[in-house]
Amino acid sequence: MIDFGIKDIVDILIVALLLFYLYRLMKNSGTLSLFYGVLAFIVIWVVAFEIFDMRLTGTIVDKFMSIGLIVLVILFQDQIKRFLIDIGSQGRWKHFRRLFHHSAKDDDSDHSEIMNVVYACMSMSKSKTGALIVFQRKVPLADYEKTGDIIDADINVRLIENIFFKNSPLHDGAMIIDNHRIKSVGCILPVSHDMNIPKRLGLRHRAALGMSQVTDAICVIVSEETGRISVAREGALTVNVSTIDLEHILSSAI
């Protein structure tokens, strides 16, 4: 008779949660097919070695498993880093602390800063001024901030518009906003190599999508060709976003 208790249920739930998180991580990074391949390999290993006791096949697969883990760590070091940061980040406790230290003044200040970005994007959209604004969330973006010029300034509509003005030397790079401050401008972001991105979308969109694949940041793009506003988050790109939707996305996520 099989002894199946609460401990086994908890064990299965933990493994299921880890597999789900791994699935979501690889889906966002565009490597979902590799996830299925690794999962199939694990199933073969369990069936051959644990269930049917096929020693030769099980031993060979077991050796590949040992080497494969090292290879996976090398290939997905950025995703693993994001996973560990996501678990240990203090940002995960911000909403919990707000339950005990709620302040209407803080909420008004946060919303005012978000609206400054929305108004700036609205203005740049009308004038077809290209822009790329990155909002840091739980994953630190210090390495990307160092690729640009640190300014550490208040979020201001006119400042944002001047930075992305076509004749500005910093208009080609990304602006990073962290802790309700414009931390750095002219930043270089990782470019996504996803083949499903429409060819009509330029480098700003690819950089925003790439940033959202390796971090949990929210990236706002204003197209220089069409003036349309897009948002990249969690490895997905949403194009032609209205200013009302943009306000809702930023207010709910930041």
N, C-alpha and C positions, 0 to 999 in steps of 0.2 A: 504494500500500500504506500502511495506517495504522500510524504509529509509536506503539506503546503499550508503555510501560515501567513501571518501579517508581514513578517520580515521578507518573505518572498514577493509579496505584492509590492512592498516598498521598493525592493530591488528591481523589479520589472518596471515600475514607474520611473525610477531614476534613469535606467537605461533608455526608456522610451523618450524621456525629456531630452537626454543628451543627443539621441539620434534626431529628434525633431529640430533641436537647435542647430545641429550640424547640417541638416537638410536645408534649413532656412539660410544659413550662412553661405553654403555653396550655391544655392539658388540665386542669392543676391550678387555673388561674385561671378556668376555665369559658368560655373563648373559643376552643374547638376548631374551631367552625364557621368562624371568621374565619381560622384557620390554613389550612383547606382552600381558602378563597376566595383567599388570597394565593398558595398553591401553584398553584392553577389559573391564576391570572393570570400567574405566572412561566412556566408551561408554554406558555401561549398566546404569550407574548413570545418565548420561545426558538424555538418552531415557526415563527412568522411572520417573525421577523427573521433568525434564524441558519440555519434549514433551507431554507425556501422563498423566502427573500430577498424577502419582500413588503414593499417599502420604505414604502408609505403606512401600512399597518396597523402595521408594526414601529415606525415613527417615532411614531405616536400612542400606542401602548402604552408606548414608551420614555419619553415625556414623563410619562405617568401613573405610571410606575415611579419617576421622580425625585421627583415630588410625594408619591407614596405612601409612600416611605421616611421622609420628614419627618413625615407624618401618623402612621405607625406608631410612630415614636420618641416623639411626643407622647402617643399613646394608651397605650403600654406602657412608660412611663418607669420605673414601679415594678418591672416584670418585668426590664427591661434592667439596672436598678440591682442587682437581686438576682443576675442572671447574672454581672455583673462582680465583685460582692463574693464570690460563690461561687468564682470562679476565683482571686482574689487573697487570699482569706482565709487567715490563718495557721492557722485551725482545721483546714484540710485536712491539715496536717502533724502534727497531734497524735498520731495513731495511729502514724505513722512514727517520731516521737521516742520513743514508748513502747517501741519495739523495743529501744532502746539504754538507756533509763532506766526500765525496768520496776521497779515497787515494789509489793510485796504490801500494804504499809501504805496506799498511795494507793488501791488497789483496794478495800480494806476500808472506807476512809473514804467513797469514792464510793458504795458499796453501802449503807452506813449512812444516808447522806443520802437516797438514793432510798427506802429503807424508811421513813424518817420521813414522807416525802410519801405513801407508800402507806398507812401506818397512819392518817395524818390523813384521807385520802380515805375509808378504811374507816369511820372514826368518823363523819365528816360524812355519809356515805351512810346510815348507820343512823339518824341524827337528822334526815335530809332537810335538811341545811344546804347551801345553794347555794354553789358555789365555782368559780373559774376560775384555774388555775395554768398559767403559760407558762414553758417551758424554752428558754432561748436555746441555739442551736447555733452555726453558722458565721456567720450573718447578724446583725450587731449590732442590738440593740433599744434603743439609747440614746434615740432620739426618743420611743419609747413609754414608756420609764421616766420621762421628764420629765413625762408627763401625770398621773402619780400622786405619791405621797409616797415619797421616797427614805429607806430605813431601813437598808440594808446590814447585815442580821442573819444569824446562823447559822440553818440549817434545823432547825427544832424543831417537833415535833408539836403541842405546846400553843400555840405562837405562831401556827401556821397556823390552828388551830381558833378561836383568839380573834379573829384578823383577819376570818375569814369568819362569825363569830357574827352572828346576825340583827340584833342591836341595835348592832353596830359600825358606825361611820360609813364604814368602808372596805370593807364586805362586798360592795357592788355592783360594784366594779371588779375588775380582774385583778391577780394577783400574778405578778411576773416574777422568775424564778430565773436567775442568771447566775454562772458560775464558782463553783458550789457555795455561793452566797450568795443570800439573799432580798434583791434589790436594791431593788425598789420595789413598792408596793401601791396599790390603788385606781386602776389604770391604765386608760386608754381605748384600746380596740382597734378596728381597722377592721372593719366589719360586712359579711358576705357577702350579696350580693343574688341568690344562686343560687336559682332557682325550684324546684329539686328537693328542697330541704330540707323535711322534713315540718312541717306547721303546728303540730304538738304540741310541737315543740322551740322553746325560747325564745331570748331575746336572747343569753344566754351561749353557746349553741351556735353561733349565727350569728357572734358575735364571734370565737370560737375558730376556726371554719372560715375566716373572712375573714383572720385572722392567719396561718393555715397556707397560704393562697393567695399571700400577698405576701412571706412569709418562710419559712425552713425550720424554724421553731420547732415544738416539740411542745406541744400545749395539752391539759390535762386538765380535764374539766368534771364537776362533781357537780350533778345536777339537784335543784332545790329542791322540785319537784313529786313526783318519783318516787324520788329518792335514787340513781338509777342513775348509774354512772360512764361517761363517754364520752371518747374521745381523737380529736383532730383533728391530722392530719399530712399533709404533701404534698398539700394540697387535698382530702383525703378525711376523712370523719367516720365513726368506728366507735362505735356505741352499745352500751350494756349490756356493758361490759368488766368482767371479773372482776378481783379484786385480784391474782391470780396472773399474769394476762395483762398487767395494768398494770405490775407489777414487771418482767416480761420485756421489755416495750416500752421502758421507761425505761432499763433496764440495757444493752440492746443499742444504743440510739440516743444516749445521752449519755456 
